[in-house]
Amino acid sequence: MSTPTSRHPALPADLARWRKLMRAELIARRQALLPEQREAWTVSIGLFLMRSLPLRPGQTLGFCWPHQGEVDLRPLLPALMARGVRCALPVVEPPSRAPYYLFFCDG
């Protein structure tokens, strides 16, 4: 049976361990950003998305709650909704409940 590393020799031998370490490193880097740096990245990423995505009225776009220093794109929601895009964020519930999204609408 082939494994991810046998099909792709450039991958680390212990892929799960490498991914865990890399994730921890990237989280630490994000959390170490100064608030000004994080704001600049948020603005840059938001502008890029607004210019690059083929947005259409009636389209639904899902977002994530920012976690562990991740970019917070929630400020884009009003501009997207003004273009007729439906915006959704996941509802955080106890694990016993099925996940679902909450949609935000004008009015």
C-alpha positions in Angstrom: 0.0 0.0 0.0 1.4 3.4 -0.9 1.6 6.2 1.7 1.6 10.0 1.1 5.4 10.1 1.5 6.0 7.1 -0.8 4.0 8.9 -3.6 5.7 12.2 -2.9 9.3 11.7 -1.7 9.7 15.4 -0.9 7.2 15.1 2.0 8.6 14.5 5.5 8.6 10.8 6.6 6.4 11.6 9.7 3.9 13.8 7.9 1.5 14.0 10.9 4.2 15.1 13.3 5.6 17.6 10.8 2.1 19.1 10.2 1.5 19.4 14.0 4.9 21.2 14.5 4.3 23.5 11.4 0.8 24.4 12.6 2.2 25.3 16.1 4.9 27.4 14.5 2.6 29.3 12.2 0.1 30.0 15.1 3.0 31.3 17.2 4.1 33.6 14.3 0.6 35.0 13.8 0.1 35.6 17.5 3.4 37.4 17.7 2.4 40.0 15.2 2.0 43.5 16.4 -1.6 44.8 16.1 -0.5 47.2 13.4 0.9 44.3 11.3 -2.2 42.2 11.8 -4.4 45.2 10.7 -2.3 45.8 7.6 -2.5 42.1 6.6 -6.3 42.1 7.2 -6.7 45.2 5.0 -4.5 43.7 2.3 -6.2 40.3 2.3 -9.6 41.9 2.3 -8.9 44.2 -0.6 -7.4 41.3 -2.6 -10.5 39.2 -2.0 -12.9 42.0 -2.9 -11.0 42.6 -6.1 -10.4 39.0 -7.0 -13.5 37.0 -6.2 -16.1 36.8 -8.9 -18.9 38.0 -6.6 -22.5 37.8 -7.8 -25.8 38.8 -6.1 -27.4 35.8 -4.4 -24.0 34.0 -4.0 -23.3 32.6 -0.6 -19.8 33.1 1.0 -18.8 31.4 4.2 -16.4 32.9 6.7 -14.7 31.6 9.8 -14.4 33.1 13.2 -10.8 34.3 13.7 -8.9 32.0 16.0 -5.4 32.0 17.3 -4.3 35.1 15.4 -6.0 34.3 12.1 -7.1 37.2 9.9 -10.5 38.6 10.8 -12.5 39.2 7.6 -15.8 39.9 9.3 -15.4 43.7 8.5 -16.0 42.7 4.8 -19.5 41.5 5.5 -21.3 44.8 5.1 -19.6 45.6 1.8 -20.3 42.1 0.5 -24.0 42.2 1.6 -24.3 45.6 -0.1 -23.3 43.7 -3.3 -26.1 41.2 -2.7 -23.8 38.4 -1.4 -25.2 36.2 1.4 -22.6 35.9 4.2 -22.4 33.1 6.7 -20.5 32.3 9.9 -20.5 28.9 11.6 -22.5 28.7 14.8 -20.3 27.4 17.6 -22.3 24.8 19.6 -21.3 21.9 21.9 -19.9 18.9 20.0 -23.1 16.9 20.5 -25.0 19.2 18.0 -24.7 19.1 14.3 -22.7 22.1 12.9 -24.6 24.8 11.0 -24.1 28.2 9.5 -25.9 31.4 10.5 -26.6 33.7 7.6 -26.5 37.5 7.8 -28.9 39.5 5.7 -29.7 43.2 5.2 -32.7 44.3 7.1 
